[in-house]
Amino acid sequence: METPTYGPVELLVIGFDADEPPEGVVAAVAELALEQTVMILDLVLVRRTEDGYTIVEIHEFADQYDFPELELQATGLTAEEDVQDVANRMAVGSSALIIEVELTWARNFVRVANEAGAELLFSARIPAEVVNEIVAAEAALSEGEGK
């Protein structure tokens, strides 16, 4: 089996009630890239309009948000159909960031697992809100039991 170039890639779609994402969110995405927590492969801003939607590529909004110059590794990974699907779910006047990120921490793990002939049987993401709710409920239950 060929050694994989990338680790697992995750698609994130983050929606906003305005036609521009908040500067703090864009800054947090830039921080991820600069710290190399993940590798941003593709990043697109979608704006829902009365007439449909518009796509704003990263280089078009980087100056507006003082976004660092990034050499995205896989621009175009977000397909037109993906953008269209997202836009069709959005309200007029809203926007969304579509981000494709490589989970770089898993790159070596995937390589070693592939070399060992392993097969991924299941993968799922548990949203942060769900994890925090479960942990808080468990903590409250434990406190009530005097543990």
PASEBA-1860 file (N, C-alpha, C; in nm, 3 decimals):
! residues 147
1> METPTYGP> 0.085/-0.118/0.000/0.000/0.000/0.000/0.089/0.124/0.000 ~ 0.050/0.224/-0.076/0.125/0.348/-0.087/0.116/0.427/0.043 ~ 0.227/0.490/0.081/0.229/0.571/0.202/0.141/0.694/0.180 ~ 0.045/0.718/0.268/-0.045/0.831/0.249/0.028/0.964/0.268 ~ -0.008/1.062/0.187/0.049/1.196/0.200/-0.017/1.271/0.314 ~ -0.146/1.250/0.331/-0.222/1.323/0.432/-0.281/1.227/0.534 ~ -0.309/1.282/0.652/-0.385/1.209/0.752/-0.533/1.233/0.725 ~ -0.618/1.197/0.820/-0.762/1.219/0.802/-0.793/1.367/0.781
9> VELLVIGF> -0.892/1.395/0.699/-0.933/1.533/0.672/-1.075/1.550/0.724 ~ -1.097/1.662/0.788/-1.228/1.692/0.843/-1.285/1.816/0.776 ~ -1.410/1.810/0.742/-1.481/1.923/0.684/-1.558/1.992/0.795 ~ -1.534/2.121/0.810/-1.605/2.201/0.909/-1.683/2.309/0.836 ~ -1.808/2.326/0.871/-1.890/2.433/0.817/-1.940/2.513/0.937 ~ -1.901/2.639/0.943/-1.934/2.724/1.056/-2.021/2.838/1.005 ~ -2.146/2.843/1.048/-2.242/2.941/0.998/-2.255/3.063/1.087 ~ -2.290/3.176/1.023/-2.307/3.304/1.092/-2.434/3.371/1.044
17> DADEPPEG> -2.499/3.445/1.133/-2.624/3.515/1.100/-2.601/3.642/1.019 ~ -2.477/3.677/0.995/-2.443/3.798/0.917/-2.368/3.757/0.791 ~ -2.352/3.851/0.699/-2.284/3.816/0.575/-2.132/3.814/0.587 ~ -2.082/3.843/0.707/-1.938/3.836/0.735/-1.916/3.755/0.862 ~ -1.815/3.670/0.865/-1.785/3.601/0.991/-1.723/3.698/1.091 ~ -1.744/3.677/1.219/-1.683/3.763/1.320/-1.530/3.756/1.312 ~ -1.465/3.870/1.334/-1.319/3.875/1.325/-1.255/3.776/1.422 ~ -1.315/3.755/1.538/-1.258/3.663/1.636/-1.253/3.520/1.585
25> VVAAVAEL> -1.353/3.480/1.509/-1.356/3.345/1.453/-1.247/3.331/1.347 ~ -1.236/3.431/1.261/-1.133/3.427/1.158/-0.995/3.426/1.223 ~ -0.977/3.503/1.330/-0.849/3.504/1.402/-0.819/3.367/1.463 ~ -0.921/3.299/1.514/-0.901/3.166/1.572/-0.862/3.066/1.464 ~ -0.919/3.078/1.345/-0.880/2.990/1.234/-0.735/3.017/1.195 ~ -0.697/3.143/1.189/-0.559/3.180/1.156/-0.463/3.124/1.261 ~ -0.503/3.130/1.387/-0.420/3.077/1.495/-0.396/2.927/1.480 ~ -0.501/2.854/1.442/-0.486/2.710/1.417/-0.380/2.685/1.311
33> ALEQTVMI> -0.386/2.765/1.206/-0.291/2.747/1.096/-0.150/2.783/1.138 ~ -0.134/2.895/1.208/-0.001/2.940/1.248/0.063/2.846/1.349 ~ -0.017/2.793/1.441/0.034/2.701/1.542/0.050/2.560/1.486 ~ -0.001/2.538/1.365/0.003/2.408/1.298/-0.067/2.300/1.381 ~ -0.172/2.342/1.453/-0.256/2.247/1.524/-0.319/2.150/1.426 ~ -0.360/2.205/1.314/-0.410/2.129/1.200/-0.351/2.196/1.076 ~ -0.357/2.126/0.964/-0.317/2.189/0.838/-0.443/2.226/0.763 ~ -0.457/2.353/0.734/-0.573/2.398/0.658/-0.545/2.368/0.511
41> LDLVLVRR> -0.627/2.282/0.455/-0.610/2.243/0.316/-0.690/2.332/0.222 ~ -0.809/2.374/0.265/-0.893/2.460/0.184/-0.980/2.543/0.277 ~ -1.010/2.664/0.237/-1.089/2.756/0.318/-1.167/2.848/0.225 ~ -1.298/2.847/0.241/-1.387/2.925/0.155/-1.492/2.994/0.241 ~ -1.522/3.118/0.207/-1.632/3.190/0.269/-1.749/3.190/0.171 ~ -1.867/3.152/0.217/-1.987/3.151/0.134/-2.085/3.251/0.192 ~ -2.140/3.334/0.104/-2.242/3.431/0.145/-2.372/3.399/0.072 ~ -2.480/3.389/0.147/-2.611/3.361/0.088/-2.675/3.495/0.052
49> TEDGYTIV> -2.716/3.510/-0.072/-2.778/3.633/-0.119/-2.918/3.604/-0.171 ~ -2.989/3.709/-0.203/-3.123/3.695/-0.262/-3.117/3.617/-0.392 ~ -3.008/3.635/-0.466/-2.993/3.573/-0.598/-2.927/3.436/-0.595 ~ -2.891/3.387/-0.479/-2.823/3.258/-0.468/-2.713/3.265/-0.364 ~ -2.589/3.256/-0.409/-2.477/3.264/-0.316/-2.353/3.311/-0.390 ~ -2.259/3.362/-0.309/-2.129/3.400/-0.364/-2.021/3.326/-0.286 ~ -1.914/3.295/-0.354/-1.799/3.228/-0.294/-1.685/3.329/-0.287 ~ -1.624/3.339/-0.170/-1.510/3.428/-0.151/-1.392/3.340/-0.112
57> EIHEFADQ> -1.292/3.336/-0.198/-1.173/3.257/-0.170/-1.088/3.328/-0.065 ~ -1.004/3.253/0.003/-0.924/3.307/0.114/-0.842/3.429/0.072 ~ -0.781/3.424/-0.045/-0.697/3.537/-0.085/-0.778/3.665/-0.106 ~ -0.909/3.651/-0.125/-0.995/3.767/-0.145/-1.035/3.833/-0.013 ~ -1.034/3.758/0.097/-1.073/3.819/0.224/-0.958/3.824/0.325 ~ -0.842/3.777/0.288/-0.728/3.774/0.380/-0.689/3.914/0.428 ~ -0.682/4.010/0.339/-0.644/4.146/0.378/-0.747/4.209/0.471 ~ -0.874/4.187/0.442/-0.981/4.244/0.522/-0.970/4.200/0.668
65> YDFPELEL> -0.929/4.075/0.690/-0.923/4.020/0.825/-0.781/4.009/0.879 ~ -0.684/4.063/0.807/-0.545/4.052/0.847/-0.508/3.905/0.868 ~ -0.557/3.822/0.778/-0.534/3.678/0.783/-0.393/3.651/0.732 ~ -0.319/3.565/0.798/-0.181/3.539/0.753/-0.180/3.475/0.614 ~ -0.074/3.502/0.542/-0.061/3.441/0.410/-0.033/3.293/0.429 ~ -0.124/3.211/0.378/-0.111/3.067/0.388/-0.102/3.008/0.249 ~ -0.021/2.908/0.237/-0.020/2.832/0.113/-0.107/2.709/0.137 ~ -0.232/2.720/0.095/-0.324/2.609/0.117/-0.282/2.491/0.032
73> QATGLTAE> -0.284/2.374/0.092/-0.231/2.255/0.029/-0.325/2.189/-0.071 ~ -0.455/2.218/-0.062/-0.549/2.147/-0.149/-0.667/2.236/-0.185 ~ -0.638/2.357/-0.232/-0.749/2.443/-0.273/-0.828/2.369/-0.380 ~ -0.955/2.384/-0.373/-1.042/2.311/-0.465/-1.092/2.180/-0.406 ~ -1.041/2.143/-0.288/-1.088/2.021/-0.222/-1.237/2.034/-0.189 ~ -1.278/2.155/-0.153/-1.419/2.183/-0.131/-1.483/2.198/-0.267 ~ -1.562/2.102/-0.305/-1.622/2.099/-0.438/-1.738/2.198/-0.449 ~ -1.767/2.239/-0.569/-1.880/2.329/-0.596/-2.009/2.271/-0.540
81> EDVQDVAN> -2.026/2.139/-0.550/-2.147/2.074/-0.497/-2.156/2.090/-0.346 ~ -2.041/2.084/-0.278/-2.039/2.103/-0.133/-2.084/2.244/-0.097 ~ -2.030/2.341/-0.169/-2.064/2.481/-0.145/-2.214/2.503/-0.171 ~ -2.261/2.448/-0.279/-2.402/2.462/-0.315/-2.492/2.401/-0.208 ~ -2.455/2.284/-0.157/-2.532/2.217/-0.053/-2.537/2.303/0.073 ~ -2.423/2.359/0.111/-2.418/2.446/0.228/-2.504/2.570/0.205 ~ -2.487/2.635/0.092/-2.559/2.759/0.061/-2.710/2.737/0.061 ~ -2.755/2.623/0.012/-2.898/2.594/0.007/-2.960/2.580/0.146
89> RMAVGSSA> -2.879/2.556/0.245/-2.928/2.541/0.383/-2.922/2.672/0.462 ~ -2.863/2.774/0.400/-2.840/2.900/0.470/-2.955/2.999/0.445 ~ -2.975/3.089/0.541/-3.072/3.197/0.525/-3.009/3.310/0.445 ~ -3.090/3.383/0.373/-3.042/3.500/0.299/-2.981/3.598/0.399 ~ -2.864/3.652/0.364/-2.795/3.747/0.451/-2.697/3.681/0.548 ~ -2.689/3.550/0.544/-2.596/3.480/0.633/-2.470/3.440/0.556 ~ -2.374/3.388/0.629/-2.248/3.343/0.568/-2.199/3.218/0.640 ~ -2.103/3.152/0.580/-2.044/3.033/0.642/-1.899/3.020/0.596
97> LIIEVELT> -1.815/2.975/0.685/-1.679/2.937/0.650/-1.680/2.787/0.629 ~ -1.627/2.744/0.517/-1.610/2.601/0.490/-1.461/2.576/0.497 ~ -1.422/2.491/0.591/-1.281/2.468/0.617/-1.253/2.318/0.605 ~ -1.153/2.285/0.527/-1.106/2.146/0.518/-0.973/2.143/0.591 ~ -0.965/2.065/0.699/-0.842/2.058/0.777/-0.792/1.915/0.785 ~ -0.662/1.901/0.773/-0.600/1.770/0.794/-0.567/1.757/0.941 ~ -0.603/1.644/0.999/-0.569/1.615/1.138/-0.426/1.563/1.140 ~ -0.331/1.656/1.140/-0.190/1.621/1.124/-0.139/1.528/1.233
105> WARNFVRV> -0.198/1.535/1.350/-0.155/1.447/1.459/-0.171/1.300/1.422 ~ -0.263/1.270/1.330/-0.292/1.131/1.296/-0.216/1.080/1.174 ~ -0.139/1.167/1.109/-0.072/1.128/0.984/0.017/1.005/1.003 ~ 0.104/1.006/1.103/0.193/0.892/1.126/0.115/0.769/1.170 ~ 0.014/0.790/1.253/-0.069/0.678/1.298/-0.134/0.607/1.180 ~ -0.187/0.684/1.086/-0.250/0.626/0.967/-0.148/0.548/0.887 ~ -0.029/0.604/0.871/0.077/0.536/0.796/0.111/0.402/0.860 ~ 0.132/0.403/0.990/0.170/0.280/1.061/0.055/0.178/1.056
113> ANEAGAEL> -0.068/0.224/1.074/-0.183/0.134/1.069/-0.196/0.073/0.929 ~ -0.177/0.153/0.825/-0.183/0.101/0.688/-0.076/-0.003/0.663 ~ 0.045/0.026/0.710/0.155/-0.068/0.692/0.128/-0.200/0.763 ~ 0.055/-0.195/0.873/0.023/-0.315/0.950/-0.099/-0.388/0.893 ~ -0.158/-0.333/0.789/-0.274/-0.395/0.728/-0.404/-0.369/0.802 ~ -0.402/-0.269/0.889/-0.522/-0.237/0.967/-0.627/-0.171/0.878 ~ -0.751/-0.179/0.923/-0.863/-0.121/0.851/-0.944/-0.036/0.946 ~ -0.974/0.087/0.908/-1.058/0.173/0.989/-1.200/0.119/0.985
121> LFSARIPA> -1.252/0.081/1.099/-1.386/0.024/1.105/-1.493/0.129/1.133 ~ -1.457/0.235/1.205/-1.555/0.335/1.241/-1.484/0.461/1.285 ~ -1.541/0.573/1.250/-1.490/0.702/1.294/-1.609/0.794/1.315 ~ -1.609/0.868/1.424/-1.719/0.961/1.451/-1.664/1.079/1.529 ~ -1.731/1.188/1.515/-1.695/1.308/1.591/-1.807/1.332/1.690 ~ -1.771/1.358/1.813/-1.867/1.394/1.915/-1.854/1.545/1.936 ~ -1.959/1.621/1.909/-1.950/1.767/1.922/-1.912/1.809/2.064 ~ -1.835/1.917/2.073/-1.788/1.967/2.202/-1.903/1.991/2.299
129> EVVNEIVA> -2.014/2.044/2.247/-2.128/2.072/2.334/-2.180/1.945/2.401 ~ -2.182/1.836/2.327/-2.232/1.708/2.380/-2.136/1.655/2.486 ~ -2.006/1.658/2.457/-1.906/1.610/2.553/-1.914/1.690/2.682 ~ -1.918/1.823/2.670/-1.922/1.907/2.789/-2.049/1.885/2.870 ~ -2.161/1.866/2.802/-2.287/1.840/2.871/-2.283/1.708/2.948 ~ -2.230/1.604/2.885/-2.222/1.473/2.949/-2.128/1.477/3.069 ~ -2.011/1.539/3.052/-1.914/1.547/3.162/-1.971/1.627/3.279 ~ -2.038/1.739/3.249/-2.098/1.820/3.355/-2.209/1.743/3.427
137> AEAALSEG> -2.291/1.671/3.352/-2.398/1.592/3.414/-2.340/1.483/3.502 ~ -2.235/1.417/3.456/-2.170/1.311/3.535/-2.108/1.369/3.661 ~ -2.045/1.486/3.649/-1.985/1.550/3.766/-2.093/1.587/3.868 ~ -2.204/1.641/3.820/-2.314/1.678/3.910/-2.371/1.554/3.979 ~ -2.383/1.446/3.904/-2.433/1.321/3.961/-2.336/1.268/4.066 ~ -2.207/1.273/4.038/-2.106/1.226/4.134/-2.105/1.311/4.260 ~ -2.120/1.442/4.246/-2.125/1.530/4.363/-2.248/1.500/4.447 ~ -2.358/1.469/4.383/-2.482/1.438/4.455/-2.472/1.308/4.531
145> EGK> -2.385/1.218/4.486/-2.367/1.091/4.553/-2.257/1.097/4.658 ~ -2.195/1.218/4.673/-2.091/1.235/4.772/-1.959/1.172/4.735 ~ -1.934/1.155/4.607/-1.807/1.093/4.563/-1.698/1.193/4.553
END
